[in-house]
């Protein structure tokens, strides 16, 4: 696991590895008149991330997320094609919040790497919560 500094007094990280590429903002939402709706591709990504988060929690019963405590989410993305970090974050963080059953307003995302040209696409998240 990549060491992340500045988290003394926080829980040890919960690691989640997501194989694939999140949809960009333009592919995640469509507009019909005044209604904005989520595409099937976006719904599928959110389901994958929510499930992966829940599965990671099962393997780490000592990581107990508490709504109201800050959660740092360190992010490393390895993608074939370029993508803005904010496109990566919205759907992914919403789904992590659903998997943890906490409000994502407590998240502090830190994008450490956005590698492009990767043969295999994946996003690695490491979550740490204040004690």
QUINOR-V252504 format. One record per pair of residues at least 12 apart in sequence whose ideal C-beta (glycine too) atoms are under 6 Angstrom apart, sorted by the first residue. I is the first residue (numbers start at 1). J is the second residue. If there is no record, write none. Layout:
# QUINOR-V252504
i = [I;I]
j = [J;J]
This chain:
# QUINOR-V252504
i = [4;7;9;10;10;11;11;13;13;14;14;14;14;15;16;16;16;16;17;17;18;18;18;19;20;21;21;22;22;22;22;23;23;23;24;25;27;28;28;42;45;46;46;49;49;50;50;50;53;53;54;65;65;67;67;69;69;70;70;70;71;71;71;71;72;72;73;73;73;73;74;74;74;75;75;76;76;76;77;77;78;78;78;79;79;79;80;82;85;89;93]
j = [74;128;131;128;130;128;129;126;128;56;60;63;127;126;52;53;56;125;122;124;49;52;123;122;121;79;121;45;88;91;92;41;42;45;87;87;41;42;91;91;91;91;95;92;95;95;98;99;96;99;99;100;102;102;103;129;130;106;108;130;106;107;127;129;108;128;107;109;125;127;110;112;126;111;125;112;113;124;114;123;115;118;122;116;118;121;121;116;111;109;107]
